[in-house]
């Protein structure tokens, strides 16, 4: 008795209406003095029911309750077990003998066709290089297609490395891959690959094609990072099973677009080291990463011819997909669905769009300056019929898979605007967010959803939540985050690591923080509330799929989509989770807050305005930054040590412990002591 459990907003049983055959077992006390029925049993049949969620991360004694259910069921099964003859064949044998074996064969009894595999075995080479130029500056000199994954806000254990690649230094295996559900086809084109179009009718077929096209390459255990080349790009929100049929719409971006990267640059923000990397055939005379061209690229000595940048428009005018009044009404309709028991939480979104042409690189230059994020990225594709650029500064990890097969997700639910004018007031905002019942409820429900998704592809009992409802600080907002991890099931079959990787992504996609819970029903409801318009790239996933079987994908939020061609357009998506504790006005403010930094980046490029409730265009205010330029302050700990003085592990440990304690006291990202010690050892040599 008197233990804590998690209740979602849902229909409840009226205890006064219980039929005589049901006996109440437990109640929850409400703040108004009433009681809500939480459990009952049948008086004569082996039936029990609970109203709360014992499987939730926030419920106490969930495992004990489920074990009790199993024990009750086992006892009832033994009591009712029918007698059988020892000569009867086992039930499994009956099922096997009555089932058809043709499901294991191809059409006409032939074995299934083998998938296409890479034509050569590949090896990964990574070379550290001193004196390299800044990665963003090198990237800015490359031509389309080009990609940049940038950890402009470093969080220990999450965002440490940045990667860049592009023309003219793409290798012979590099190609662009785009998929359109409307066209029902995949298009491939690259330096050493002629243009090819293949029919692909469903998202499931596209995931299978990625498994087919993603080669496998072993990565040395000493490699500094998990990315070893592979696909870099995005999955659009509609790239999921059961998505509504695509509709014709002008200027739409592909549902997925990737660049296969076999030559790239990398940068370690923690140790401030640069790398050149390549994938080459095992019989190559010299890997590209060891050659002169790689070194010249890293030193900024290679510059591709750039197309003429468009002049900034006189004004960028954004119109929202929902008027202010419509958005308020949609929030109310979300709450009606929740009261009706259709959902617990709905992540309502809208899109802001402006019909104009902008320079993607200049917009991204401003975005990374005023909104540094762990998962900043820029993709610049030159597709057959238009230019497509995606510029993101996402703080949220959708899914990562490391070289040990550990999958991780970092859902974010709960946002509060920072007070950049007063550090004490800003700390109070952070404290209030940490204790907000509404934001904690939002976060907890999505954590449970992510645990459920990962459990489908992870080993039993391996899914854990090492961090629950913690608050992180970014340039303009505080965010409530949780961390969910699990050990993926072992790879099997001919496709091995690639199949396991894409299977995990497909099982978890799209991110629960962008849908609500339960996921499938919530997506159906949201499609109607959002005028049945596709979200496109927004709410999808962005990052890399490595040939080593690893991945790191962010949720596509705080992102600008720039499409060129005859109908140029700039699009920004934003939204927020709605629960019964929400108020429509606050949800509208939160949606605009999440779009604010992206709009402010555009306003630094050209005058930018957004429609207000009266339909008039109002200028976007300039971005306010902290006294530290929008970046998190850095705490330095110094120690004089000379090799001739001998080993000093004791002093190292004291300094590392002091640095860790100071970081915690000042509210800065605190690296664990053992990680600090490892960095010290790496810096001076083992």
C-alpha positions in Angstrom: 0.0 0.0 0.0 0.9 3.7 -0.4 3.4 3.3 -3.3 3.8 5.6 -6.3 2.5 4.6 -9.7 2.1 6.4 -13.1 -1.4 7.2 -14.4 -1.8 8.5 -18.0 -4.8 10.7 -18.8 -7.4 8.2 -19.9 -10.9 6.9 -19.2 -11.5 5.7 -15.6 -13.9 3.1 -14.2 -16.7 4.5 -12.0 -16.5 2.5 -8.8 -20.2 3.1 -8.1 -21.0 1.4 -11.4 -19.1 -1.8 -10.7 -21.3 -4.9 -11.2 -21.6 -7.3 -8.3 -19.2 -9.8 -9.9 -16.3 -7.3 -9.6 -14.6 -6.4 -6.3 -12.4 -3.2 -5.9 -8.8 -3.7 -4.8 -7.0 -0.3 -4.8 -7.6 3.4 -5.1 -5.6 6.6 -5.8 -6.3 9.6 -3.6 -7.0 12.8 -5.6 -6.2 16.3 -4.5 -9.9 17.2 -4.0 -10.4 14.3 -1.6 -12.0 11.9 -4.0 -10.7 8.5 -5.0 -10.1 6.9 -8.4 -10.3 3.2 -8.8 -6.9 1.7 -9.7 -7.5 -2.1 -9.5 -10.2 -4.7 -9.2 -10.8 -8.4 -9.5 -13.5 -10.8 -10.6 -15.1 -12.5 -7.5 -15.2 -16.0 -9.1 -13.1 -15.9 -12.3 -9.3 -15.7 -12.5 -9.4 -12.1 -13.8 -7.6 -9.0 -12.4 -7.2 -5.5 -13.8 -5.2 -2.4 -13.0 -5.9 1.2 -14.2 -2.4 2.5 -13.9 0.8 1.6 -15.8 3.0 -0.8 -13.9 5.4 -0.9 -16.9 6.2 2.8 -16.7 9.6 4.0 -15.6 7.9 6.0 -12.9 5.9 3.2 -11.3 7.2 1.5 -8.2 7.0 -2.3 -7.9 6.2 -2.8 -11.6 8.3 -5.9 -11.9 6.8 -7.4 -8.7 3.3 -6.8 -10.0 4.0 -8.4 -13.4 5.7 -11.4 -11.6 2.6 -11.8 -9.5 0.4 -11.8 -12.6 2.6 -14.5 -14.1 2.4 -16.6 -11.0 -1.4 -16.2 -10.8 -1.7 -17.3 -14.4 0.7 -20.2 -13.9 -1.3 -21.5 -10.9 -4.6 -21.2 -12.8 -3.0 -22.9 -15.8 -1.9 -25.9 -13.6 -5.3 -26.1 -12.0 -7.0 -26.2 -15.4 -4.4 -28.3 -17.3 -6.2 -30.9 -19.5 -5.0 -34.5 -19.5 -3.3 -35.9 -22.6 -1.9 -39.2 -23.8 1.8 -39.6 -24.0 1.3 -41.0 -27.5 -0.2 -37.6 -28.7 2.3 -35.6 -30.9 3.6 -32.4 -29.3 1.5 -29.3 -30.1 4.5 -27.7 -31.9 4.7 -30.8 -34.2 1.0 -30.5 -35.0 1.4 -26.8 -36.0 4.5 -27.6 -38.1 2.9 -30.4 -39.9 -0.2 -28.4 -40.8 1.6 -25.3 -41.9 2.9 -24.7 -45.4 6.6 -24.8 -46.1 6.3 -22.7 -49.3 6.8 -19.5 -47.3 10.5 -20.2 -47.2 10.8 -20.3 -51.0 10.6 -17.9 -53.8 8.0 -17.9 -56.5 7.5 -21.3 -58.1 9.4 -23.1 -55.3 12.7 -21.4 -56.2 15.0 -20.1 -53.4 14.8 -16.3 -52.8 17.0 -14.1 -54.9 20.2 -12.9 -53.3 20.6 -9.2 -52.7 23.2 -7.2 -54.5 26.3 -6.7 -52.4 29.3 -4.4 -52.9 31.7 -5.4 -55.6 34.8 -5.2 -53.4 35.9 -5.6 -49.8 36.6 -2.2 -48.2 39.1 -1.0 -45.6 38.8 2.1 -43.4 41.8 4.4 -43.0 42.0 7.3 -40.5 45.0 9.6 -40.3 45.6 12.3 -37.8 46.8 15.6 -39.3 48.3 18.6 -37.6 47.8 22.2 -38.9 44.4 21.6 -40.5 42.1 24.5 -41.2 38.7 24.8 -39.4 36.2 22.2 -40.6 33.5 24.7 -41.4 35.8 26.9 -43.5 36.9 23.8 -45.5 33.3 22.8 -45.9 32.4 26.3 -47.2 34.8 25.9 -50.1 33.4 22.5 -51.3 30.7 22.2 -54.0 27.5 20.2 -54.2 26.8 17.6 -53.1 28.3 18.4 -49.7 27.5 17.5 -46.1 28.5 18.8 -42.7 27.7 17.1 -39.3 28.9 19.6 -36.7 29.0 19.4 -32.9 29.0 23.1 -32.3 27.7 22.6 -28.8 29.9 19.9 -27.2 28.3 17.6 -24.6 30.6 14.9 -23.2 29.5 11.5 -24.3 27.1 12.8 -26.9 28.6 15.3 -29.2 32.3 15.5 -29.7 33.1 15.0 -33.4 32.3 16.9 -36.6 32.5 15.5 -40.1 32.5 17.1 -43.6 32.7 15.9 -47.2 31.9 17.2 -50.6 32.9 17.7 -54.2 35.5 17.7 -55.7 36.9 15.3 -53.2 34.3 12.5 -53.3 35.5 9.0 -53.9 34.6 6.6 -56.7 32.0 4.9 -54.5 30.2 8.1 -53.6 26.7 8.8 -54.9 23.5 10.7 -54.0 20.4 8.7 -53.1 17.0 10.3 -53.1 13.6 8.6 -52.6 10.2 10.1 -53.4 7.1 8.3 -52.3 5.1 10.3 -54.8 7.3 9.2 -57.6 7.5 5.7 -56.2 11.2 5.5 -57.1 14.7 5.9 -55.9 17.3 7.9 -57.9 21.0 7.4 -57.7 23.8 9.4 -59.3 27.5 9.9 -58.4 31.0 10.5 -59.7 31.6 6.9 -60.7 27.9 5.9 -61.0 25.6 6.6 -64.0 22.2 8.0 -63.2 19.8 5.2 -62.2 16.2 5.1 -61.2 14.7 2.1 -59.5 11.0 1.6 -58.5 10.4 1.6 -54.7 6.8 1.6 -53.8 6.8 1.6 -50.0 9.0 2.9 -47.1 9.7 -0.7 -46.1 11.2 -1.3 -49.6 13.4 1.7 -49.2 14.8 0.5 -45.8 15.5 -2.9 -47.5 17.3 -1.1 -50.3 19.5 0.8 -47.8 20.5 -2.5 -46.3 21.4 -3.7 -49.7 23.4 -0.6 -50.6 25.2 -0.2 -47.3 28.5 -2.1 -47.4 30.2 -3.5 -44.4 33.8 -2.6 -43.4 35.7 -3.5 -40.3 36.8 -0.5 -38.2 40.0 -0.8 -36.0 39.3 -0.9 -32.3 41.6 2.1 -31.9 39.6 4.3 -34.3 38.7 7.5 -32.5 35.1 7.6 -33.6 32.3 5.3 -34.8 31.7 6.9 -38.2 33.8 5.1 -40.9 32.0 6.3 -44.0 28.5 5.5 -45.2 25.3 7.3 -45.8 24.8 10.9 -44.5 21.5 12.6 -44.8 17.9 12.5 -43.6 14.7 10.4 -43.3 11.5 12.4 -43.7 8.7 12.1 -41.2 6.5 10.2 -43.7 9.1 7.5 -44.2 7.2 5.0 -42.0 4.8 2.2 -42.3 1.2 3.3 -42.5 1.9 6.9 -43.6 -0.9 8.6 -45.5 -0.6 8.4 -49.3 1.6 11.1 -50.8 0.0 14.1 -52.4 1.1 16.3 -55.3 2.7 19.5 -53.9 5.0 21.9 -55.6 8.6 22.2 -54.6 8.4 19.3 -52.2 11.7 17.8 -50.9 12.3 14.1 -51.3 11.1 11.8 -48.5 14.7 10.8 -48.0 18.0 12.0 -49.3 21.5 10.7 -48.6 25.1 11.1 -49.8 27.2 8.0 -49.6 30.5 9.3 -48.2 33.8 7.4 -48.7 36.2 10.3 -48.2 35.8 12.8 -45.4 37.4 15.1 -42.8 36.8 14.8 -39.1 37.5 17.0 -36.1 37.7 16.1 -32.3 36.4 19.1 -30.4 37.6 17.7 -27.0 41.2 17.0 -28.0 41.2 19.6 -30.8 42.6 17.1 -33.4 41.9 16.8 -37.1 41.6 13.7 -39.2 41.4 12.7 -42.8 39.5 9.4 -43.5 38.7 7.2 -46.4 37.1 3.9 -47.5 39.2 2.1 -50.1 39.4 -1.4 -51.6 41.6 -3.7 -49.5 43.9 -4.1 -52.5 44.3 -0.3 -53.1 47.9 0.7 -53.6 47.5 3.7 -51.2 44.4 4.7 -49.3 43.2 8.2 -50.2 43.6 9.3 -46.5 47.3 8.8 -46.8 47.7 10.8 -50.0 48.5 14.4 -50.8 45.0 15.4 -51.9 43.6 14.5 -48.5 46.2 16.7 -46.8 45.6 19.6 -49.2 41.9 19.4 -48.6 42.3 19.5 -44.8 44.7 22.5 -45.0 42.1 24.4 -47.0 44.2 24.4 -50.2 41.3 23.0 -52.4 38.4 25.3 -53.3 35.7 24.2 -55.7 34.1 26.7 -58.1 31.0 28.0 -56.3 27.7 29.0 -58.0 26.8 32.7 -57.8 25.1 33.3 -54.4 21.7 35.0 -54.7 21.4 38.5 -53.3 19.6 38.6 -50.0 15.9 39.4 -50.5 14.5 42.7 -49.4 12.3 40.9 -46.9 11.6 37.3 -45.9 7.9 37.0 -45.1 6.8 33.9 -43.3 3.2 32.6 -43.2 2.2 29.9 -40.8 0.3 26.7 -41.8 -2.2 27.5 -39.0 -3.3 31.0 -38.1 -2.9 31.9 -34.4 -6.6 31.2 -33.8 -6.5 27.9 -35.7 -3.5 26.7 -33.6 -5.3 27.5 -30.4 -8.4 25.6 -31.6 -6.1 22.6 -32.6 -4.7 22.5 -29.0 -8.3 22.4 -27.7 -9.1 19.6 -30.1 -6.0 17.7 -29.0 -7.4 17.9 -25.4 -10.8 16.6 -26.6 -9.1 13.6 -28.1 -7.2 13.0 -24.8 -10.4 13.3 -22.7 -12.1 10.8 -25.1 -9.3 8.3 -24.4 -7.8 8.4 -27.9 -4.4 9.5 -26.8 -2.4 10.5 -23.8 -0.2 13.2 -25.4 -0.2 14.8 -28.9 2.8 16.6 -30.4 1.0 19.3 -32.5 3.1 21.0 -35.1 2.8 23.6 -37.9 5.1 24.9 -40.6 6.2 28.5 -41.4 7.0 29.1 -45.1 8.3 32.0 -47.2 8.5 32.1 -51.0 11.9 33.5 -51.7 15.5 32.5 -52.5 18.3 32.6 -49.9 21.9 31.5 -49.7 21.9 28.4 -47.6 25.6 28.7 -46.5 25.2 32.2 -45.2 22.0 31.4 -43.3 23.7 28.4 -41.7 26.7 30.6 -40.8 24.3 32.7 -38.7 22.4 29.7 -37.3 25.5 28.0 -36.0 26.7 31.3 -34.4 23.5 32.1 -32.4 22.2 28.6 -31.8 25.1 26.1 -31.3 23.8 22.6 -30.9 25.1 19.1 -30.4 23.6 18.1 -33.8 24.1 20.9 -36.1 24.2 19.9 -39.8 24.0 21.2 -43.3 23.2 19.2 -46.4 23.5 20.8 -49.8 22.3 18.6 -52.6 22.1 19.4 -56.3 19.2 17.2 -57.4 18.1 16.6 -60.9 15.3 19.2 -60.9 16.3 21.6 -58.0 18.7 22.5 -55.3 17.9 21.3 -51.8 19.6 22.5 -48.6 18.8 21.4 -45.1 20.2 23.5 -42.3 19.7 22.3 -38.7 20.7 23.0 -35.1 19.0 20.1 -33.3 19.7 19.5 -29.6 17.9 16.1 -29.6 19.2 12.6 -30.4 16.8 10.3 -32.1 18.8 7.1 -32.1 22.5 6.1 -31.9 24.1 2.7 -32.2 27.7 2.4 -31.2 30.3 -0.2 -32.2 29.3 -2.5 -29.3 25.7 -2.6 -30.5 24.3 -0.3 -27.7 21.4 1.7 -28.9 20.6 5.0 -27.3 17.9 7.7 -27.5 17.7 11.1 -25.8 14.1 12.3 -25.9 13.5 16.0 -25.0 10.2 17.2 -23.7 10.0 20.4 -21.6 11.2 23.7 -22.8 11.7 27.0 -21.0 13.1 30.3 -22.3 16.3 31.4 -20.7 16.7 34.7 -18.9 19.9 35.9 -20.4 19.9 39.2 -18.6 20.0 37.8 -15.1 22.0 34.6 -14.1 20.0 34.2 -10.9 16.7 34.5 -12.6 17.9 32.1 -15.3 18.8 29.6 -12.7 15.3 30.0 -11.2 13.8 29.3 -14.7 15.8 26.1 -14.8 14.7 25.0 -11.3 11.0 25.6 -12.2 11.3 23.6 -15.4 12.9 20.7 -13.4 9.9 20.7 -11.1 7.1 21.4 -13.6 4.4 18.7 -13.3 3.3 19.3 -16.9 6.8 19.0 -18.4 7.7 16.0 -16.3 4.5 14.2 -17.4 5.3 15.0 -21.1 8.8 13.7 -20.7 7.9 10.6 -18.8 5.3 9.4 -21.3 7.8 9.8 -24.2 10.4 7.9 -22.2 8.0 5.0 -21.7 7.3 5.1 -25.5 11.0 5.0 -26.4 11.6 2.1 -23.9 8.8 0.3 -25.7 10.2 0.9 -29.1 13.7 -0.2 -28.1 12.5 -3.3 -26.4 11.3 -4.6 -29.8 14.9 -4.7 -31.1 17.0 -5.1 -27.9 17.9 -8.0 -25.6 15.4 -8.8 -22.9 15.9 -6.7 -19.8 18.7 -4.6 -21.3 16.7 -1.4 -21.8 17.7 1.1 -19.1 17.1 4.8 -18.3 20.4 6.1 -16.8 19.2 9.7 -16.9 15.5 10.7 -16.2 14.1 14.2 -16.5 17.3 16.1 -16.2 17.6 19.7 -17.4 20.3 20.8 -20.0 21.0 24.4 -20.9 21.4 25.7 -24.5 21.9 29.2 -26.1 18.3 30.4 -25.7 16.4 27.6 -23.8 16.6 25.1 -21.0 15.5 21.6 -22.1 14.3 18.6 -20.0 16.0 15.4 -21.3 16.1 11.7 -20.5 18.4 9.0 -21.7 17.3 5.5 -22.8 19.7 2.7 -23.7 19.5 -0.9 -24.7 21.7 -3.7 -26.1 20.6 -4.6 -29.7 19.9 -8.2 -30.5 22.9 -9.9 -32.2 23.2 -9.4 -36.0 22.2 -12.4 -38.0 21.7 -13.4 -41.7 23.6 -12.4 -44.8 23.0 -8.7 -44.3 24.4 -8.7 -40.8 25.1 -5.3 -39.2 23.3 -3.3 -41.8 20.1 -5.2 -41.4 20.3 -4.9 -37.6 21.0 -1.1 -37.8 18.1 -0.4 -40.2 15.8 -2.7 -38.3 16.4 -0.6 -35.1 15.8 2.7 -37.0 12.6 1.4 -38.5 11.3 0.1 -35.2 11.8 3.5 -33.5 10.9 5.8 -36.3 9.7 8.5 -36.1 10.8 9.9 -32.7 8.1 9.6 -30.1 8.8 13.2 -29.0 7.4 14.3 -32.3 4.3 12.2 -32.2 2.9 11.6 -28.8 1.7 8.5 -27.1 0.5 6.0 -28.1 2.5 6.5 -31.3 0.3 5.1 -34.1 -3.0 6.5 -33.0 -1.5 9.9 -32.2 0.0 10.1 -35.7 -3.4 9.5 -37.2 -5.0 12.2 -35.1 -2.3 14.7 -35.8 -2.5 14.2 -39.5 -6.1 15.5 -39.4 -5.3 18.3 -37.1 -2.4 19.5 -39.3 -4.7 19.9 -42.3 -3.6 16.5 -43.7 -0.4 18.1 -44.9 2.9 16.1 -44.8 5.6 17.3 -42.4 8.3 16.3 -44.9 11.8 16.6 -43.5 10.7 18.2 -40.3 10.2 15.7 -37.4 12.3 13.1 -39.3 15.8 12.0 -38.5 19.2 13.4 -39.7 22.7 12.0 -39.4 24.9 9.1 -40.5 24.6 5.3 -41.1 28.1 3.9 -41.0 29.6 0.9 -42.9 30.7 -0.2 -39.4 27.1 -0.9 -38.4 26.9 2.2 -36.2 24.7 5.3 -36.5 24.0 8.6 -34.9 20.7 10.4 -35.8 19.2 13.6 -34.5 15.5 14.6 -34.5 15.0 17.2 -37.3 13.9 20.2 -35.2 15.3 23.8 -35.2 15.8 23.4 -38.9 15.5 25.4 -42.1 14.6 23.6 -45.4 15.7 25.6 -48.5 14.4 24.5 -51.9 15.5 26.1 -55.2 14.2 25.8 -58.7 11.4 27.8 -60.3 9.5 27.9 -57.0 12.1 28.7 -54.3 10.9 28.3 -50.7 12.2 28.5 -47.2 10.4 26.3 -44.6 10.6 26.0 -40.8 8.7 23.5 -38.7 7.8 24.0 -35.0 5.4 22.6 -32.4 5.0 21.2 -28.9 3.4 18.4 -26.9 -0.2 18.9 -25.7 -1.5 17.2 -22.6 -4.6 17.8 -20.4 -2.4 20.1 -18.3 -1.7 22.4 -21.3 -3.3 25.8 -22.0 -3.7 26.8 -25.6 -2.1 30.2 -25.2 1.0 28.7 -23.6 1.3 26.0 -26.4 1.2 28.8 -29.0 4.0 30.7 -27.2 6.1 27.5 -26.9 5.7 26.8 -30.7 6.9 30.3 -31.5 9.7 30.0 -29.0 11.0 26.8 -30.8 11.0 28.6 -34.1 12.5 31.8 -32.7 16.3 31.1 -33.0 15.9 29.8 -36.6 13.9 32.9 -37.6 16.5 35.1 -35.9 19.3 33.4 -37.9 17.4 34.3 -41.1 16.8 37.9 -39.8 20.6 38.3 -39.6 20.8 37.4 -43.3 17.9 39.5 -44.5 15.0 41.4 -42.8 12.5 38.7 -41.7 8.9 39.0 -40.6 6.1 36.7 -39.4 2.3 37.2 -39.5 0.7 38.2 -36.1 -2.8 37.3 -35.0 -4.2 40.3 -37.0 -2.6 39.1 -40.2 0.0 41.8 -40.2 3.7 41.1 -40.8 5.8 41.9 -37.7 9.6 42.0 -37.8 11.5 39.2 -36.0 13.4 40.7 -33.1 17.2 40.4 -33.0 18.7 37.4 -31.2 19.7 38.0 -27.6 22.8 36.1 -26.6 24.4 35.6 -23.2 27.5 37.6 -22.2 29.5 34.5 -23.4 28.3 35.0 -27.0 25.6 32.3 -26.8 28.1 29.6 -25.9 28.3 27.7 -22.6 31.1 29.1 -20.4 34.2 26.9 -20.3 36.0 26.1 -17.0 39.7 25.6 -17.2 41.9 23.6 -14.7 45.7 23.8 -15.2 48.5 21.8 -13.8 52.3 22.1 -14.5 53.7 18.7 -15.2 57.0 17.7 -16.9 57.9 14.2 -18.1 61.2 14.4 -16.2 59.2 14.8 -13.0 57.9 11.2 -13.3 54.4 9.9 -13.1 51.8 12.0 -11.3 48.5 10.0 -11.3 47.7 11.1 -7.8 47.9 14.8 -8.7 46.0 14.2 -11.9 43.2 12.6 -10.0 43.0 15.5 -7.5 42.9 18.1 -10.3 40.2 16.1 -12.2 38.1 15.7 -9.2 38.3 19.4 -8.5 37.4 20.3 -12.1 34.4 17.9 -11.9 33.1 19.4 -8.6 33.6 22.9 -9.9 31.7 22.2 -13.1 28.8 20.8 -11.1 28.7 23.7 -8.7 28.7 26.2 -11.5 26.0 24.4 -13.5 28.3 23.5 -16.4 28.5 20.2 -18.3 30.4 17.9 -15.9 32.7 15.3 -17.5 33.1 12.2 -15.3 36.4 12.0 -13.5 37.4 8.7 -15.2 36.9 10.3 -18.6 39.0 13.4 -17.6 41.8 11.1 -16.5 41.6 9.3 -19.9 41.9 12.6 -21.7 44.9 13.6 -19.6 46.6 10.4 -20.4 45.9 10.8 -24.1 47.2 14.4 -24.1 50.6 13.5 -22.8 50.9 10.0 -24.1 50.6 6.7 -22.3 
